[in-house]
Amino acid sequence: MIKTGIQPLLMGGAVSGSILVGAPEGYSLLEALRKASCVKTAMEFGHMTGWQAIEAAIQQSRAKKVQILLGVAFFQTEPKLLKLLLGLQEARRCEAKLAPAQTTFHPKVWIITGTKSKHAIVGSANLSHGGFVTNTECSAYLDNADSVTSLSMWFDQP
């Protein structure tokens, strides 16, 4: 598998702003979401603009379970997005929840399990248009089994 140097976090854009390093050549986060059997994401915050960028891929996903964990620090997660995600939770296999507010919740993590592989993306990009496209953000692609398993165990902690 050929790894690329730098590419856009969301394919289709120019290599500027939000980048992904270390992913296989031609990697597409949206395609990975569509093909996933399980998706877990933990984000400091979410905006409708970020959800709109991935919504079709999540809706078309083969995933039996999509878990979205959002933070409340700094009051950045949009209530409109929370309401939408809770509606999806009732209608589908999506599980959305807020992180406990005891400490500042600040991760930006995707854990994507497919039928043949698991990988994670860890970086600085939140679930927002800025995080995906216009901000200067950097994320790294991880496919080391131990690292991905450790991230998944961290995600699943109460």
C-alpha positions in Angstrom: 0.0 0.0 0.0 1.5 3.3 -1.1 1.3 6.1 1.5 0.9 9.7 0.4 2.8 12.6 1.8 0.0 15.2 2.2 -3.5 15.3 0.9 -6.7 17.2 1.9 -8.6 15.7 4.9 -11.7 15.6 2.7 -10.8 14.6 -0.9 -11.8 16.9 -3.7 -10.3 20.0 -2.2 -6.9 21.6 -2.8 -4.0 20.7 -0.5 -4.2 23.7 1.8 -6.0 24.3 5.1 -6.9 21.0 6.6 -4.5 18.2 5.7 -4.1 14.5 6.3 -0.7 12.8 6.4 0.3 9.2 6.1 -2.9 7.9 4.4 -2.8 5.4 1.5 -2.7 7.0 -1.9 -6.2 8.1 -2.9 -7.7 7.7 0.6 -11.1 9.2 1.0 -12.5 9.8 4.5 -16.0 9.9 2.9 -15.5 6.6 1.1 -14.1 5.0 4.3 -17.2 6.2 6.2 -19.5 4.7 3.5 -17.7 1.3 3.6 -17.2 1.1 7.4 -18.8 -1.5 9.6 -18.3 0.7 12.6 -17.5 4.4 13.1 -16.5 6.1 16.3 -15.7 9.8 16.4 -14.8 12.0 19.3 -14.7 15.7 18.6 -14.2 18.8 20.8 -17.2 20.3 19.1 -19.5 19.9 16.1 -21.2 22.3 13.8 -23.9 21.7 11.2 -21.4 22.6 8.5 -19.2 19.7 9.5 -22.1 17.3 9.7 -23.3 18.4 6.3 -19.9 17.5 4.8 -20.1 13.9 6.1 -23.9 13.4 6.4 -24.4 11.6 3.0 -21.5 9.2 3.7 -22.9 8.4 7.2 -26.4 7.9 5.9 -25.1 5.6 3.1 -22.7 3.8 5.5 -22.8 0.1 5.9 -21.9 0.6 9.6 -24.1 -1.2 12.1 -23.1 1.4 14.6 -22.1 5.0 14.3 -21.0 6.6 17.6 -20.5 10.4 17.9 -19.1 11.9 21.1 -19.1 15.7 21.3 -17.7 18.1 23.9 -19.5 21.0 25.5 -16.4 23.1 26.5 -16.4 26.6 25.3 -20.1 26.2 24.1 -19.0 25.5 20.5 -21.2 22.4 19.8 -24.3 23.7 18.1 -27.6 22.8 19.7 -29.2 22.4 16.2 -26.6 19.6 15.5 -27.3 17.9 18.8 -31.1 17.9 18.1 -30.5 16.4 14.6 -28.2 13.7 15.9 -30.6 12.8 18.7 -33.3 12.4 16.0 -31.1 10.1 14.0 -30.4 8.1 17.2 -34.1 7.4 17.6 -34.5 6.5 13.9 -31.3 4.6 13.2 -28.1 3.0 14.4 -26.5 6.3 15.3 -25.5 6.9 18.9 -24.8 10.5 19.9 -23.8 11.8 23.3 -22.1 14.6 25.0 -18.8 14.1 26.9 -18.8 14.6 30.6 -18.1 18.3 31.4 -15.7 17.6 34.4 -12.7 18.4 32.3 -12.2 20.1 28.9 -12.9 17.5 26.3 -10.6 18.3 23.4 -10.0 15.2 21.1 -10.4 15.0 17.4 -10.4 11.3 16.6 -12.0 9.0 14.0 -11.9 5.3 14.5 -13.1 3.5 11.4 -13.5 -0.3 11.2 -14.1 -1.9 7.9 -14.6 -5.6 6.9 -10.9 -6.0 6.1 -9.1 -3.3 8.2 -9.2 -0.7 10.9 -7.7 2.7 10.9 -7.9 5.9 12.8 -7.4 9.6 12.1 -6.1 11.7 14.9 -5.5 15.4 14.5 -6.7 18.9 15.2 -9.8 19.1 12.9 -13.2 19.4 14.6 -16.5 18.5 13.0 -16.9 21.8 11.2 -16.4 23.3 7.7 -13.3 25.1 9.1 -12.0 21.8 10.6 -12.5 20.0 7.3 -11.6 22.7 4.8 -10.6 26.2 5.6 -8.7 26.2 8.9 -5.0 25.2 9.1 -5.4 21.7 10.5 -3.2 18.6 10.5 -4.4 15.0 11.0 -2.5 11.8 10.9 -3.7 8.4 9.5 -2.9 5.4 11.8 -3.4 1.8 10.7 -1.2 0.2 13.3 -3.5 -2.4 14.9 -2.2 -1.8 18.5 -2.7 1.9 18.2 -6.2 1.6 16.7 -7.2 -0.9 19.4 -5.9 1.4 22.1 -7.8 4.3 20.7 -11.0 2.2 20.5 -10.6 1.1 24.1 -10.1 4.8 25.2 -13.3 5.7 23.3 -15.3 3.0 25.0 -14.3 4.0 28.5 -17.2 5.3 30.5 
